């Protein structure tokens, strides 16, 4: 197997892979871990990995079966990329991090996550932020941002698994608000309390199979709910929705 080193959310992961697709997919997040000059076969790489991530042929085949059950036919290389991401998502809670399905955008150095079931318009909405605010807005991750909890505060960062647009960045931003999107005739925003937001947010976070890691994820979700502002927004997918959202959440 081949290896490369991936940097995201302050972690460095050694990714062992069989197919070149994984190496190409992680462009922009790879870090150089070349051996020190003059190092022999027993020399240590210059980069320390927080974990080694690898998947088996059986795990790749399982991803192919999941795809086929959804009527899709993906290559083994693509399925390895998905299997690697699943392994990373299972590992994250050990480090005080978890994954949320949502579109994360940062404005003036503070991040906002918009979450909702697929097809609601999360990506469209954050594209309005980039159009409305120009260089002030940074696309952090358009699909599955990493969230780190530290001292009751939440921070969000990108990773290569960024949705079909392949946008995003590997910088980390303090998370100011999480907004649950839904379709509506008008653009309206209202605060949510943690109890109201919890069912939706629980569906949108990755829930590990390991019971201890699931418990850790739930604890971090509770910290998130009490550490950032929570909102619900009905959005009609008009470009003006970006300004309405920002004015009500800043």
Secondary structure as UniProt FT lines:
FT   STRAND          2..8
FT   TURN            9..10
FT   STRAND          11..17
FT   HELIX           20..25
FT   TURN            26..29
FT   STRAND          30..31
FT   TURN            37..38
FT   TURN            41..42
FT   STRAND          51..53
FT   HELIX           57..69
FT   TURN            70..71
FT   HELIX           76..92
FT   HELIX           93..95
FT   STRAND          97..100
FT   STRAND          103..107
FT   TURN            108..109
FT   STRAND          110..115
FT   TURN            118..119
FT   HELIX           122..133
FT   HELIX           134..136
FT   STRAND          137..141
FT   STRAND          146..150
FT   TURN            151..152
FT   STRAND          153..157
FT   TURN            164..165
FT   STRAND          172..183
FT   STRAND          188..191
FT   HELIX           194..204
FT   HELIX           211..227
FT   STRAND          229..235
FT   TURN            239..240
FT   HELIX           241..249
//
